[in-house]
Amino acid sequence: MSKTILVTGATGNIAGLVIPELIKQGATVKAFVHDASKAEKIKEAGAEIIEGEYSDQDALNSAAEGVDAVLSITPPNPDAVSQAANIIEAAKKSGSPFFLRCSAIGAAADAPTENGKFHFETDEAVIASGLTYTILRPHFFMQNTFMSVDSIMSEGNMYLGMGEGKLGMIDVRDIADCCVKILLEGGHDSKIYTPTGPDSISFSEIAKIIGEGIKKEVTYVPVTYEDVRKAILDMGWGEWGAKVMADYSKAYSEGWGDFTTDDVETITGNKSRSYKQFFDEVLTWGFNKPSES
Ligand SMILES: NC(=O)c1ccc[n+]([C@@H]2O[C@H](COP(=O)([O-])OP(=O)(O)OC[C@H]3O[C@@H](n4cnc5c(N)ncnc54)[C@H](OP(=O)(O)O)[C@@H]3O)[C@@H](O)[C@H]2O)c1
């Protein structure tokens, strides 16, 4: 029988890939969105759009009514714990559908960032909720490197505060594949996974892959954590987001993210995608790569 699935954070990176695939595979999707004007793509894919705020318990309760499963995604922000608590509460009220939660790498009480601490608090709340759950704690997204496209195009440089730290970063397409598999086929109850890419790589190596791809010298320029904080503030993410990104940068530069797992293959049966594959199939469009002819 076809499943009805509530997806929150529905216009975001992960959900934007998960929703069309769920629908393609026969599921009915209720998409909880912040701003319906950003939801055209998922609406065209066939999702029912429900506009609301994570802070609106009634809106979440009504969105969760009658669903078989919930994919819970909240953005990193100072209110993430209470926002996620409202999603958990809505699931419990609606008859306890299966609950798939997107957490983050290294979620722990002593995580090096407040985002990681908040994710841990919510993961614990999910475990204590009595809901049947699976938790994904993905590694750093390869898609984050889209943020460097402009400086690479204009100066040939990418600026980050990761030092020479290596990261087992993951293509968001692999996270989406994990979500679809778990939501439609189950089999991972009470499991917590840390999906990663196949390789742990540094930004110097990434600059080389991008440079070879766009046939231009690309240099990774390590910057200080304070420069990261200022750059994130300039992007309008606020003090909380700026500190979180500076703290992640410090942790990654100290080797905190230098590991890989087989979790993508365990869940999907396929090996995770490499950075080169991500460049060729996704990031290259950010550079408006001229045709080879
Ligand atoms: N980036 C990484 O490297 C990384 C790594 C591991 C884990 N994570 C975790 O992944 C999660 C983010 O996933 P993502 O990148 O797929 O999400 P995302 O692209 O940040 O999207 C977040 C979604 O939530 C919506 N939203 C924001 N505020 C809302 C509100 N108050 N009420 C209702 N909806 C709201 C946004 O809508 P609008 O666009 O309309 O605001 C958007 O659709 C975070 O929990 C993060 O910690 C990230």
The ligand as a MOL file (V3000), in Angstrom:
LIG
                    3D

  0  0  0     0  0            999 V3000
M  V30 BEGIN CTAB
M  V30 COUNTS 48 52 0 0 0
M  V30 BEGIN ATOM
M  V30 1 N 25.3980 21.5370 5.7450 0
M  V30 2 C 26.0410 20.5210 6.2820 0
M  V30 3 O 27.2250 20.2710 5.9650 0
M  V30 4 C 25.3340 19.6140 7.2560 0
M  V30 5 C 25.9940 18.4480 7.6710 0
M  V30 6 C 25.3400 17.5700 8.5370 0
M  V30 7 C 24.0640 17.8670 8.9940 0
M  V30 8 N 23.4650 19.0300 8.5770 0 CHG=1
M  V30 9 C 22.1100 19.2950 9.1100 0
M  V30 10 O 21.1800 19.2080 8.0410 0
M  V30 11 C 20.0470 20.0050 8.3830 0
M  V30 12 C 19.7240 20.9270 7.2520 0
M  V30 13 O 19.3260 20.1350 6.1410 0
M  V30 14 P 19.1380 20.8400 4.7360 0
M  V30 15 O 20.4590 21.4380 4.3400 0
M  V30 16 O 18.4670 19.8880 3.8610 0 CHG=-1
M  V30 17 O 18.1420 21.9770 5.1310 0
M  V30 18 P 18.1480 23.4820 4.6180 0
M  V30 19 O 18.5310 23.5040 3.1700 0
M  V30 20 O 18.8930 24.3080 5.6070 0
M  V30 21 O 16.6170 23.7910 4.6820 0
M  V30 22 C 15.9320 24.0480 5.8600 0
M  V30 23 C 14.4570 24.0940 5.5320 0
M  V30 24 O 13.7200 24.4820 6.7050 0
M  V30 25 C 12.8390 25.5590 6.3340 0
M  V30 26 N 12.6170 26.4230 7.4840 0
M  V30 27 C 13.4920 27.3160 8.0220 0
M  V30 28 N 12.9390 27.9030 9.1060 0
M  V30 29 C 11.6880 27.3930 9.2180 0
M  V30 30 C 10.6320 27.6140 10.1180 0
M  V30 31 N 10.7540 28.4680 11.1390 0
M  V30 32 N 9.4710 26.9300 9.9690 0
M  V30 33 C 9.3230 26.0610 8.9220 0
M  V30 34 N 10.3010 25.7900 8.0330 0
M  V30 35 C 11.4740 26.4590 8.1760 0
M  V30 36 C 13.5450 26.2700 5.2050 0
M  V30 37 O 12.6430 27.0310 4.4700 0
M  V30 38 P 13.0930 28.4790 3.8880 0
M  V30 39 O 14.1740 28.2120 2.8890 0
M  V30 40 O 11.8450 28.9890 3.2810 0
M  V30 41 O 13.5740 29.2660 5.0800 0
M  V30 42 C 14.1040 25.0770 4.4240 0
M  V30 43 O 13.1140 24.4800 3.6420 0
M  V30 44 C 20.4190 20.8020 9.6190 0
M  V30 45 O 19.8210 20.2130 10.7500 0
M  V30 46 C 21.9400 20.6780 9.6760 0
M  V30 47 O 22.4530 20.8000 10.9740 0
M  V30 48 C 24.0580 19.8920 7.7180 0
M  V30 END ATOM
M  V30 BEGIN BOND
M  V30 1 1 1 2
M  V30 2 2 2 3
M  V30 3 1 2 4
M  V30 4 1 4 5
M  V30 5 2 4 48
M  V30 6 2 5 6
M  V30 7 1 6 7
M  V30 8 2 7 8
M  V30 9 1 8 9
M  V30 10 1 8 48
M  V30 11 1 9 10
M  V30 12 1 9 46
M  V30 13 1 10 11
M  V30 14 1 11 12
M  V30 15 1 11 44
M  V30 16 1 12 13
M  V30 17 1 13 14
M  V30 18 2 14 15
M  V30 19 1 14 16
M  V30 20 1 14 17
M  V30 21 1 17 18
M  V30 22 2 18 19
M  V30 23 1 18 20
M  V30 24 1 18 21
M  V30 25 1 21 22
M  V30 26 1 22 23
M  V30 27 1 23 24
M  V30 28 1 23 42
M  V30 29 1 24 25
M  V30 30 1 25 26
M  V30 31 1 25 36
M  V30 32 1 26 27
M  V30 33 1 26 35
M  V30 34 2 27 28
M  V30 35 1 28 29
M  V30 36 1 29 30
M  V30 37 2 29 35
M  V30 38 1 30 31
M  V30 39 2 30 32
M  V30 40 1 32 33
M  V30 41 2 33 34
M  V30 42 1 34 35
M  V30 43 1 36 37
M  V30 44 1 36 42
M  V30 45 1 37 38
M  V30 46 2 38 39
M  V30 47 1 38 40
M  V30 48 1 38 41
M  V30 49 1 42 43
M  V30 50 1 44 45
M  V30 51 1 44 46
M  V30 52 1 46 47
M  V30 END BOND
M  V30 END CTAB
M  END
